[in-house]
């Protein structure tokens, strides 16, 4: 991986494998370069862990600016295998939902007997604090729109798109962010996979989704696995109850498992070529100076992992 540093922007890692794809932007951000205060210091993009909404908004704006996309798309992750297609229809639904929330917020404004934004009940971020983007005739974010930090999708753990100017955002703190890129079909995916996601096989299911939806050939797909829980710290004391027997051979020492190897195996089983899979090989639990880690810190922030097509990508 390559650490990208630009003056005035938060640092992020890029993968060698994906850096050769024309028109593609991607990055796994560190915990640095934001405005959040401890224990979320500083580039926290999680909006449901207790951080101040203003700080998360600013952090998301910085991530979006660093990626050069017009909008970020994300949602609540719940360690399952739900996959969302981010297309023109999804953007339109989000816009309609946003307008409905605006009307509700206006009707429930202070003076109408409603809870104010500064009340304790509003101390944490909610999905309604983030808005949808306006779209142009093609369904891409409108160039003239004043865009909010993130478009919120329904809950899910994988996002797939072919749209330009849209950055797919996954939030992690030890879980894997898995980028999938089909350069031939111009299809991309961002997958959130913790150990439960590995158990449900979400990486392979997303590959099959791309095949069925876009005609992607698995052997053409490029995949990367971001900094995450490493075999050095992947302890599962109750693995006999939590992990399928097929995972037991990935035990590197008693009760410790290599989920990087598990994900590679699942991607190869889905039809990817071994040389098309690149893993960061960086353990977030060991690297809390650079990354957020739930296992290492518990009360902490969430890292941003973003992938998208540039708005000006040519066919």
C-alpha positions as CSV (number, residue, x, y, z in Angstrom):
1,X,0.0,0.0,0.0
2,X,0.9,3.6,-0.6
3,X,0.4,6.3,2.1
4,X,-1.0,9.4,0.3
5,X,-0.3,12.7,1.9
6,X,-1.5,16.1,0.6
7,X,-1.3,19.4,2.3
8,X,-4.5,20.3,4.2
9,X,-6.1,16.9,3.6
10,X,-6.3,13.8,5.8
11,X,-3.8,11.0,4.9
12,X,-5.0,7.8,3.4
13,X,-3.7,4.5,2.0
14,X,-4.0,3.4,-1.6
15,X,-3.5,0.0,-3.0
16,X,-1.0,-0.7,-5.8
17,X,-3.4,-3.1,-7.5
18,X,-6.1,-0.4,-7.8
19,X,-3.9,2.6,-8.5
20,X,-3.5,1.3,-12.1
21,X,-7.2,1.5,-12.9
22,X,-8.1,4.6,-14.9
23,X,-10.7,6.9,-13.4
24,X,-10.8,5.1,-10.1
25,X,-10.4,6.8,-6.7
26,X,-10.0,4.9,-3.5
27,X,-8.5,5.2,0.0
28,X,-8.4,3.7,3.5
29,X,-8.1,6.7,5.8
30,X,-6.1,6.7,9.1
31,X,-7.4,8.2,12.3
32,X,-5.6,11.4,11.6
33,X,-6.6,14.6,9.9
34,X,-10.0,15.2,11.5
35,X,-11.5,17.4,14.2
36,X,-13.0,14.9,16.7
37,X,-11.9,14.9,20.3
38,X,-10.9,11.8,22.3
39,X,-11.8,9.0,22.3
40,X,-12.8,9.6,18.7
41,X,-9.6,11.6,17.8
42,X,-9.6,12.7,15.1
43,X,-11.0,11.5,11.8
44,X,-14.0,9.6,13.1
45,X,-16.8,9.0,10.5
46,X,-19.1,6.9,12.7
47,X,-22.3,8.8,13.5
48,X,-23.7,6.5,16.1
49,X,-20.9,6.1,18.6
50,X,-21.4,9.3,20.7
51,X,-19.2,11.7,18.7
52,X,-20.4,15.3,18.2
53,X,-22.5,15.7,15.0
54,X,-20.6,18.8,13.9
55,X,-17.2,17.0,14.2
56,X,-18.5,14.0,12.1
57,X,-19.9,16.3,9.5
58,X,-16.6,18.1,9.2
59,X,-14.7,14.8,9.0
60,X,-17.0,13.5,6.3
61,X,-16.5,16.7,4.3
62,X,-12.8,16.2,4.6
63,X,-12.9,12.6,3.4
64,X,-15.2,13.6,0.5
65,X,-12.9,16.4,-0.5
66,X,-9.8,14.2,-0.3
67,X,-11.4,11.6,-2.6
68,X,-12.6,14.3,-5.1
69,X,-16.1,12.8,-5.3
70,X,-19.3,14.8,-5.3
71,X,-21.2,12.6,-2.7
72,X,-20.5,9.9,-0.2
73,X,-22.9,7.0,0.2
74,X,-23.1,5.0,3.4
75,X,-25.5,3.4,5.8
76,X,-25.8,1.6,9.1
77,X,-23.8,-1.7,9.1
78,X,-25.1,-4.6,11.0
79,X,-22.7,-7.5,10.3
80,X,-25.0,-9.3,7.9
81,X,-25.0,-10.1,4.1
82,X,-27.3,-7.4,2.8
83,X,-26.1,-5.8,-0.5
84,X,-27.4,-2.5,-1.8
85,X,-27.2,-1.4,-5.4
86,X,-26.6,2.4,-5.5
87,X,-28.2,3.4,-8.8
88,X,-30.3,6.3,-10.0
89,X,-33.4,4.8,-8.4
90,X,-31.7,4.5,-5.0
91,X,-30.5,8.1,-5.2
92,X,-34.1,9.2,-6.1
93,X,-35.5,7.3,-3.1
94,X,-32.9,8.9,-0.8
95,X,-33.8,12.3,-2.1
96,X,-37.5,11.7,-1.4
97,X,-36.7,10.4,2.1
98,X,-34.6,13.5,2.7
99,X,-37.4,15.9,1.7
100,X,-39.8,14.0,4.0
101,X,-37.3,14.3,6.9
102,X,-37.0,18.0,6.2
103,X,-40.7,18.5,6.4
104,X,-40.9,16.5,9.6
105,X,-38.1,18.5,11.2
106,X,-39.7,21.8,10.2
107,X,-43.0,20.7,11.7
108,X,-41.2,19.6,14.9
109,X,-39.0,22.7,15.3
110,X,-38.6,24.4,18.7
111,X,-41.7,26.5,19.3
112,X,-43.9,23.7,18.2
113,X,-43.3,21.8,21.4
114,X,-40.6,19.6,19.8
115,X,-37.2,18.5,21.2
116,X,-34.5,21.0,20.1
117,X,-31.3,20.1,18.4
118,X,-29.3,21.0,21.5
119,X,-31.4,18.8,23.9
120,X,-29.9,15.6,25.4
121,X,-32.2,13.5,23.2
122,X,-30.3,15.0,20.2
123,X,-26.8,14.6,21.6
124,X,-26.0,11.7,19.3
125,X,-26.1,11.6,15.5
126,X,-28.9,10.0,13.7
127,X,-29.3,8.9,10.1
128,X,-31.7,11.8,9.7
129,X,-28.9,14.2,10.4
130,X,-27.4,13.3,7.1
131,X,-29.1,14.1,3.8
132,X,-29.5,12.8,0.3
133,X,-28.0,14.4,-2.8
134,X,-29.8,16.1,-5.6
135,X,-29.4,14.3,-8.9
136,X,-29.2,15.4,-12.5
137,X,-31.0,13.8,-15.4
138,X,-28.5,10.9,-15.5
139,X,-28.9,10.1,-11.8
140,X,-25.4,11.3,-11.0
141,X,-25.0,14.0,-8.3
142,X,-26.0,17.3,-9.8
143,X,-23.0,19.6,-10.2
144,X,-24.9,22.6,-9.0
145,X,-26.3,20.9,-5.8
146,X,-25.1,21.9,-2.4
147,X,-24.2,18.5,-1.2
148,X,-24.3,17.2,2.4
149,X,-21.7,14.9,3.8
150,X,-23.3,11.6,3.0
151,X,-26.2,9.9,1.4
152,X,-27.7,7.4,3.8
153,X,-28.8,4.0,2.4
154,X,-31.0,1.4,4.2
155,X,-29.0,-0.8,6.6
156,X,-26.6,-3.2,4.9
157,X,-22.9,-4.3,4.7
158,X,-22.1,-4.0,1.0
159,X,-22.6,-1.2,-1.5
160,X,-22.3,-1.6,-5.3
161,X,-22.5,1.0,-8.1
162,X,-21.5,2.0,-11.6
163,X,-22.3,5.7,-11.0
164,X,-19.7,8.4,-11.4
165,X,-18.9,10.9,-8.8
166,X,-20.2,8.7,-6.0
167,X,-17.9,7.5,-3.2
168,X,-19.0,4.3,-1.5
169,X,-18.1,4.6,2.2
170,X,-17.6,1.8,4.7
171,X,-16.9,2.5,8.4
172,X,-14.5,0.1,10.2
173,X,-12.5,-0.4,13.4
174,X,-11.0,-3.9,13.1
175,X,-13.5,-5.2,10.5
176,X,-12.3,-5.6,6.9
177,X,-13.1,-3.1,4.2
178,X,-13.0,-5.0,0.9
179,X,-12.9,-3.1,-2.3
180,X,-14.1,-5.0,-5.5
181,X,-13.4,-3.5,-8.9
182,X,-14.4,-4.7,-12.3
183,X,-12.5,-2.5,-14.8
184,X,-14.3,-4.0,-17.8
185,X,-17.8,-3.4,-16.6
186,X,-17.0,-0.2,-14.6
187,X,-18.6,-1.8,-11.5
188,X,-17.3,-1.3,-8.0
189,X,-18.2,-2.5,-4.5
190,X,-17.3,-1.7,-1.0
191,X,-17.8,-4.5,1.5
192,X,-17.9,-4.4,5.3
193,X,-16.9,-7.8,6.7
194,X,-16.2,-8.6,10.3
195,X,-16.0,-12.2,11.5
196,X,-19.8,-12.5,11.2
197,X,-19.6,-11.2,7.6
198,X,-17.0,-13.8,6.9
199,X,-19.3,-16.5,8.4
200,X,-22.1,-15.4,6.1
201,X,-19.7,-15.1,3.1
202,X,-20.5,-11.6,2.2
203,X,-17.4,-11.1,0.1
204,X,-18.2,-14.0,-2.2
205,X,-21.9,-13.0,-2.3
206,X,-21.0,-9.5,-3.5
207,X,-18.9,-11.0,-6.3
208,X,-21.9,-13.0,-7.4
209,X,-24.1,-9.9,-7.2
210,X,-21.7,-8.1,-9.5
211,X,-21.7,-11.1,-11.9
212,X,-25.5,-11.3,-11.9
213,X,-26.3,-7.6,-12.1
214,X,-23.6,-6.3,-14.4
215,X,-22.2,-9.4,-16.2
216,X,-18.9,-9.2,-14.3
217,X,-16.6,-12.1,-14.8
218,X,-15.0,-13.0,-11.5
219,X,-11.6,-13.5,-13.1
220,X,-11.7,-9.8,-14.2
221,X,-12.5,-8.5,-10.7
222,X,-9.7,-6.9,-8.6
223,X,-10.0,-7.1,-4.8
224,X,-8.3,-5.5,-1.8
225,X,-8.6,-6.1,1.9
226,X,-7.9,-3.1,4.1
227,X,-6.1,-2.8,7.5
228,X,-8.1,-4.9,10.0
229,X,-7.9,-7.5,12.7
230,X,-4.8,-9.6,12.0
231,X,-3.9,-13.2,12.9
232,X,-1.7,-11.9,15.6
233,X,-4.7,-10.5,17.5
234,X,-7.6,-12.6,16.1
235,X,-8.5,-14.4,19.2
236,X,-11.8,-16.4,19.3
237,X,-12.1,-18.3,22.6
238,X,-15.6,-19.5,21.6
239,X,-14.7,-20.3,18.1
240,X,-16.3,-23.8,18.2
241,X,-19.7,-22.0,18.7
242,X,-19.0,-18.9,16.5
243,X,-17.1,-20.1,13.5
244,X,-17.9,-22.9,11.0
245,X,-15.7,-25.9,10.9
246,X,-14.4,-24.8,7.5
247,X,-12.7,-21.9,9.3
248,X,-10.8,-24.1,11.8
249,X,-7.9,-24.8,9.4
250,X,-7.2,-21.1,9.4
251,X,-6.2,-21.3,13.1
252,X,-2.6,-20.0,13.3
253,X,-2.2,-21.0,17.0
254,X,-4.7,-22.1,19.6
255,X,-7.8,-19.9,19.4
256,X,-6.2,-17.4,17.0
257,X,-7.5,-17.1,13.4
258,X,-6.3,-15.6,10.1
259,X,-9.3,-13.8,8.7
260,X,-7.2,-12.2,5.9
261,X,-6.5,-15.7,4.6
262,X,-10.2,-16.6,5.1
263,X,-11.3,-13.7,2.9
264,X,-8.7,-14.5,0.3
265,X,-10.0,-18.1,0.2
266,X,-13.6,-16.9,-0.2
267,X,-12.7,-14.6,-3.0
268,X,-10.8,-17.3,-4.8
269,X,-13.7,-19.7,-4.4
270,X,-15.9,-17.0,-5.9
271,X,-13.7,-17.1,-9.1
272,X,-11.1,-14.4,-8.5
273,X,-7.5,-14.9,-9.5
274,X,-4.9,-15.0,-6.8
275,X,-2.9,-12.2,-8.4
276,X,-6.0,-10.0,-8.4
277,X,-6.3,-10.0,-4.6
278,X,-4.2,-7.6,-2.5
279,X,-4.3,-7.5,1.3
280,X,-2.9,-4.6,3.3
281,X,-1.5,-7.0,5.9
282,X,-1.8,-4.4,8.6
283,X,-3.4,-5.2,12.0
284,X,-5.5,-2.4,13.4
285,X,-5.3,-3.8,16.9
286,X,-1.5,-3.5,16.8
287,X,-1.6,-0.1,15.2
288,X,-3.9,2.0,17.4
289,X,-1.5,5.0,16.9
290,X,-2.7,5.1,13.2
291,X,-6.0,3.3,13.2
292,X,-9.2,3.0,15.3
293,X,-9.5,-0.4,16.9
294,X,-12.6,-1.7,18.7
295,X,-10.7,-4.6,20.2
296,X,-7.8,-2.4,21.2
297,X,-9.7,0.6,22.5
298,X,-13.4,-0.3,22.8
299,X,-14.7,3.3,23.0
300,X,-13.3,4.7,19.8
301,X,-14.0,6.1,16.3
302,X,-14.5,4.5,12.9
303,X,-12.2,4.7,10.0
304,X,-13.4,5.7,6.5
305,X,-12.8,3.4,3.5
306,X,-14.0,4.9,0.2
307,X,-14.0,3.9,-3.4
308,X,-15.6,5.6,-6.4
309,X,-15.3,6.6,-10.0
310,X,-14.3,10.1,-10.9
311,X,-17.0,12.3,-12.3
312,X,-15.1,13.0,-15.5
313,X,-14.3,9.3,-16.3
314,X,-14.7,8.7,-20.0
315,X,-16.4,5.6,-21.3
